[in-house]
Amino acid sequence: MKIIRKNDTKTTEWSGGTTTELAICPEGAVYADRDFIWRLSSAVVQDEKSTFTALPDYMRLITTRKGNLRMKHDAGAWYELEPGQAARFDGASETISEGVVTDFNLMLRKGKAEGEIEAVKLAAGSTCAVGDLAGIWKQPDEAETVGIFVSDPGTLGFADPSVPGIQEGELVLFDSSDAVGGLQVKPDRDMMIICIYIKQEQ
């Protein structure tokens, strides 16, 4: 298990705002070199209209945390994402967006990794097993990673006192050495979390 705190992340500027890298595989890979297998990030889109960076070697998954985002790819039709809705698209496409939002992104290198993200709303004071959170969850094997990102204000606690809670903008990743399924989560307020599933190709 690995917990990524806010002070463990790095924020950089892009053409439409700022992006915060949460995790990258392999560790130590550099986004600008475009040789990573997968990357998790959260971006603040500050321009009303922006063009996504071309990433032809990657598939991209995106969901909004705050605000609505209109998007189109190449000559396709516009569509809108509300907070918690996810979209998958080819990083080779010319992607244009409209809307000032905070989003969450998963990038997957083609032929090297597959993955899913799913937003889940939790009620204050509820208790839920990690294995029951989302349809994408699986017990990770040696090639798999699962995670939870806290999208909203508040603290997501765990029933196991050995697992520290995580707050808005923080991430916990589990691998094959972690007994994930029965772990209980306990939010201190109503919140949206984002569940992550990544499988690296062997």
C-alpha positions as CSV (number, residue, x, y, z in Angstrom):
1,M,0.0,0.0,0.0
2,K,1.2,3.5,-0.8
3,I,-0.4,6.8,0.3
4,I,0.3,9.9,-1.7
5,R,-0.2,13.0,0.3
6,K,-0.5,16.5,-1.2
7,N,3.0,17.4,-0.3
8,D,4.2,14.3,-2.2
9,T,2.8,15.7,-5.5
10,K,4.1,18.2,-8.0
11,T,2.1,20.8,-9.9
12,T,3.1,22.2,-13.3
13,E,1.6,24.5,-15.9
14,W,0.1,23.5,-19.2
15,S,-1.6,25.5,-21.9
16,G,-5.0,25.6,-20.3
17,G,-4.1,25.8,-16.5
18,T,-2.2,23.6,-14.1
19,T,-1.8,19.8,-13.6
20,T,-0.8,17.9,-10.4
21,E,0.9,14.6,-11.0
22,L,-0.3,12.1,-8.3
23,A,1.5,8.9,-9.4
24,I,3.4,7.6,-12.4
25,C,4.7,4.2,-13.4
26,P,7.5,3.3,-13.3
27,E,8.4,5.5,-10.3
28,G,10.8,8.2,-11.4
29,A,9.5,8.3,-15.0
30,V,9.2,11.8,-16.4
31,Y,6.0,12.8,-18.0
32,A,7.7,15.0,-20.6
33,D,9.8,12.0,-21.9
34,R,6.5,10.2,-22.8
35,D,8.0,6.8,-21.8
36,F,5.8,6.1,-18.8
37,I,3.3,3.1,-18.6
38,W,0.6,4.9,-16.7
39,R,0.0,8.2,-15.0
40,L,-2.6,9.6,-12.6
41,S,-3.1,13.4,-12.3
42,S,-5.6,16.1,-11.5
43,A,-5.8,19.2,-13.6
44,V,-7.3,22.7,-13.1
45,V,-8.6,23.9,-16.4
46,Q,-8.6,27.7,-16.1
47,D,-9.2,28.7,-19.7
48,E,-12.8,28.7,-20.9
49,K,-11.6,26.9,-24.1
50,S,-8.5,24.7,-24.3
51,T,-6.8,22.1,-26.4
52,F,-5.5,18.9,-24.8
53,T,-1.9,18.0,-25.2
54,A,-1.4,15.4,-28.0
55,L,-0.4,12.0,-26.6
56,P,-0.5,9.6,-29.5
57,D,0.9,6.6,-27.6
58,Y,-1.7,6.8,-24.8
59,M,-5.3,6.2,-24.1
60,R,-6.9,8.7,-21.8
61,L,-9.6,8.6,-19.2
62,I,-11.0,11.7,-17.6
63,T,-13.7,12.6,-15.1
64,T,-14.6,16.0,-13.7
65,R,-14.4,16.7,-10.0
66,K,-15.8,20.3,-10.0
67,G,-17.7,21.9,-12.9
68,N,-19.1,20.7,-16.2
69,L,-16.8,20.1,-19.2
70,R,-17.8,20.0,-22.8
71,M,-15.5,18.0,-25.1
72,K,-15.1,17.0,-28.7
73,H,-12.5,14.8,-30.4
74,D,-11.5,15.4,-34.0
75,A,-14.6,16.0,-36.1
76,G,-16.9,14.3,-33.6
77,A,-19.9,15.8,-31.8
78,W,-19.6,17.8,-28.6
79,Y,-20.6,16.0,-25.4
80,E,-20.7,17.1,-21.7
81,L,-19.3,15.6,-18.6
82,E,-20.8,16.4,-15.2
83,P,-18.9,15.7,-12.0
84,G,-18.3,12.0,-11.6
85,Q,-19.0,11.1,-15.3
86,A,-16.1,9.5,-17.1
87,A,-14.9,9.5,-20.7
88,R,-12.3,7.5,-22.5
89,F,-10.6,8.8,-25.6
90,D,-7.5,8.3,-27.8
91,G,-4.6,10.6,-26.9
92,A,-3.9,10.9,-30.6
93,S,-7.2,12.7,-31.2
94,E,-7.4,16.4,-31.4
95,T,-9.4,17.1,-28.3
96,I,-10.9,20.4,-27.5
97,S,-12.7,21.3,-24.2
98,E,-14.9,24.1,-22.9
99,G,-15.5,24.9,-19.3
100,V,-13.5,25.9,-16.2
101,V,-13.2,22.7,-14.1
102,T,-11.1,20.5,-11.9
103,D,-10.6,17.1,-13.4
104,F,-9.0,13.7,-12.7
105,N,-7.0,11.8,-15.4
106,L,-5.6,8.4,-16.0
107,M,-3.2,7.9,-19.0
108,L,-2.5,4.4,-20.2
109,R,0.3,3.5,-22.7
110,K,-1.2,1.6,-25.6
111,G,-0.3,-2.1,-25.5
112,K,1.3,-1.7,-22.1
113,A,-1.6,-1.1,-19.7
114,E,-5.4,-1.1,-19.4
115,G,-7.5,0.6,-16.8
116,E,-10.8,2.1,-15.6
117,I,-11.9,4.9,-13.3
118,E,-15.2,5.2,-11.6
119,A,-16.6,7.9,-9.3
120,V,-18.5,6.7,-6.2
121,K,-20.5,8.9,-3.8
122,L,-20.3,8.0,-0.1
123,A,-22.5,9.2,2.7
124,A,-21.2,10.6,5.9
125,G,-20.9,8.0,8.6
126,S,-21.4,5.1,6.3
127,T,-19.1,2.1,6.3
128,C,-18.3,0.2,3.1
129,A,-15.9,-2.6,2.2
130,V,-13.4,-1.5,-0.4
131,G,-14.2,-4.6,-2.4
132,D,-17.8,-3.4,-2.7
133,L,-17.1,0.1,-3.8
134,A,-17.2,-0.1,-7.5
135,G,-17.8,-2.4,-10.4
136,I,-14.2,-2.0,-11.6
137,W,-12.6,-3.3,-8.4
138,K,-10.7,-6.5,-8.4
139,Q,-8.2,-8.1,-6.0
140,P,-4.9,-7.0,-7.5
141,D,-2.5,-9.6,-8.8
142,E,1.2,-8.9,-9.5
143,A,0.3,-6.9,-12.6
144,E,-2.5,-4.9,-11.2
145,T,-2.9,-1.8,-9.1
146,V,-6.1,-0.5,-7.5
147,G,-6.6,2.9,-5.8
148,I,-8.8,5.4,-4.2
149,F,-8.6,9.2,-4.7
150,V,-10.6,11.6,-2.5
151,S,-12.2,14.2,-4.8
152,D,-14.2,16.3,-2.2
153,P,-13.4,18.0,1.1
154,G,-13.3,15.7,4.1
155,T,-11.4,12.7,5.4
156,L,-11.8,9.1,4.2
157,G,-11.0,7.0,7.2
158,F,-10.4,3.2,7.4
159,A,-11.7,0.8,10.0
160,D,-8.2,-0.7,10.3
161,P,-6.3,1.7,12.6
162,S,-3.1,0.7,10.9
163,V,-4.3,2.4,7.7
164,P,-4.2,6.2,8.0
165,G,-7.0,8.3,6.5
166,I,-6.7,10.3,3.3
167,Q,-8.1,13.8,2.5
168,E,-9.2,15.7,-0.5
169,G,-6.6,15.6,-3.2
170,E,-4.9,12.5,-1.7
171,L,-4.5,9.0,-3.1
172,V,-4.0,5.5,-1.8
173,L,-2.7,2.7,-4.1
174,F,-2.9,-1.0,-3.3
175,D,-1.0,-3.8,-5.0
176,S,-0.9,-7.6,-4.8
177,S,0.6,-7.6,-1.3
178,D,-2.4,-5.9,0.1
179,A,-5.6,-7.6,1.3
180,V,-7.9,-5.0,-0.3
181,G,-11.4,-6.6,-0.5
182,G,-12.4,-6.6,3.2
183,L,-10.9,-3.3,4.1
184,Q,-13.6,-0.9,5.4
185,V,-13.8,2.8,4.5
186,K,-15.5,5.4,6.7
187,P,-16.0,8.9,5.3
188,D,-16.5,11.7,7.8
189,R,-18.9,13.6,5.5
190,D,-20.7,13.2,2.2
191,M,-18.0,12.9,-0.5
192,M,-17.1,11.7,-4.0
193,I,-14.2,9.4,-4.3
194,I,-12.6,8.0,-7.5
195,C,-11.8,4.3,-7.7
196,I,-8.9,3.3,-10.0
197,Y,-8.1,0.0,-11.6
198,I,-4.9,-0.5,-13.7
199,K,-3.6,-3.7,-15.2
200,Q,-0.2,-3.8,-16.8
201,E,0.3,-6.1,-19.8
202,Q,2.7,-9.0,-19.2
